[in-house]
């Protein structure tokens, strides 16, 4: 797992991370930006948490 200095470095360096990020809903993108994810797995974990929150009542 490669960790980058910031989210923009991650998105600029890994096409799969960029494509995944672009496929996400806007609210999840904003959360990932706020958390400043530095790896693909970190980005996935944040997205998973946010998606789970959406299913809670």
Residue pairs with C-beta under 8 A, 6 or more apart in sequence:
1 39
1 40
1 41
2 13
2 14
2 39
3 38
3 39
3 42
4 10
4 13
4 38
4 39
5 38
6 36
6 38
7 32
7 33
7 36
7 37
7 38
7 43
9 38
10 17
10 37
10 38
10 39
10 40
10 43
11 17
11 18
11 21
12 18
14 40
16 40
17 40
17 43
20 40
20 43
20 44
21 29
21 32
21 43
24 32
24 47
27 50
28 46
28 47
28 50
28 51
31 46
31 47
31 50
32 43
32 46
32 47
35 42
35 46
37 43
37 46
